[in-house]
Amino acid sequence: MASSASTLLVTGGAGFIGSNFIHYLFKQADFTGTVINVDKLTYAGNPENLSDIEKEHGGTRYFFEKADICDHEKISAVVEKYSIDTVVNFAAESHVDRSIFGPKEFIQTNIVGTFTLLEAAKKVWGARQDVLFHHVSTDEVYGSLGETDFFHENTPYAPRSPYSASKAASDHLVSAYFYTYHLPVTISNCSNNYGPFHFPEKLIPLMILNMLEEKPLPVYGDGKNVRDWLFVEDHCSAIYAILKKGRHGETYNIGGENEWTNIELVNLLCEKVAEKNNKPREYYKKLITFVNDRPGHDRRYAINCDKIKNELGWKQAVTFAEGLDRTVTWYLANPEWIEHIKSGEYRTWLEKNYETR
């Protein structure tokens, strides 16, 4: 293993990808370790995502610590208390639109928070090499592509939003700690994720929920922006492969190799939801509404992930047809989760279960 991976600190574990990763870990026969989930529980952090894990493993192999990753004293104490040997850093502010109108939180969490985690790991681990700091990042750090190019691990960074700039800075910090302090690190840059537990500010869950309420389906600009879509479970399996076999100091791109224009995807979602709800295929398409484009909207992202395939033997296991079907089915089957998110009731659940401890 790249690390002994017996005691993992997962930051942002109550969020979309983090909670899916924790679910993934506990399904792996070769994972017998312990997970410590550190999450600040901002608006997108929902511990209900992990209620089943808490019920089955809470107090034995799963522990939750409500903390801000910018709190050096608290993070250092957690790393020491649980004898952490692996950090997987999902914690981030991640919505481009919000970063455009309020960049301060993105700078604080994504840059200062990553720095704080690195400092805590360096302080507690010292010169150990049987440990690992894995940093989860995004393809948005590379900027925008033409019609035929692909992002490779050596593609120069060219971030174009406060969000992607903050993630680019955090990537550089992680890499610098490897070269300067010999801290064992790996980095992954992934394409757009989709799947269960996705907070409904992002494209796919937003469209599904708006369809269910027959609200407008807002599509930026001409709808021709292209994204590479990766099912979240495939992302989790890639990260697990990096933890087990990744080389220290290396970056691995993780992609779905599955490009769709936004308008193509929204049309497909309309057909999927209509099919599930026994409506005509065109039923929801009348709700599609083109809106003013996002400032600095990157035209196309597409990842070349040959490196992780060739070096670590990883590959996607879920087709887009299967992944999208599973995603739509999950949202239709979980109206209570959706209602808790929309009403803010999950915050009440949170206060009862965590903030009074």
Secondary structure as UniProt FT lines:
FT   STRAND          7..11
FT   TURN            12..14
FT   HELIX           16..27
FT   TURN            29..30
FT   STRAND          34..39
FT   TURN            43..44
FT   HELIX           47..50
FT   HELIX           51..57
FT   TURN            59..61
FT   STRAND          62..66
FT   TURN            69..70
FT   HELIX           72..81
FT   TURN            82..83
FT   STRAND          86..89
FT   HELIX           96..101
FT   HELIX           104..106
FT   HELIX           107..112
FT   HELIX           113..125
FT   TURN            126..127
FT   STRAND          132..138
FT   HELIX           139..142
FT   TURN            153..154
FT   HELIX           162..181
FT   STRAND          185..190
FT   STRAND          192..194
FT   TURN            196..197
FT   TURN            200..201
FT   HELIX           203..212
FT   TURN            213..214
FT   STRAND          217..220
FT   TURN            221..222
FT   STRAND          226..231
FT   HELIX           232..245
FT   TURN            248..249
FT   STRAND          251..254
FT   STRAND          259..261
FT   HELIX           262..276
FT   TURN            277..278
FT   TURN            281..284
FT   HELIX           285..287
FT   STRAND          288..291
FT   TURN            295..296
FT   HELIX           306..312
FT   HELIX           320..333
FT   HELIX           335..343
FT   HELIX           345..350
FT   HELIX           351..355
//
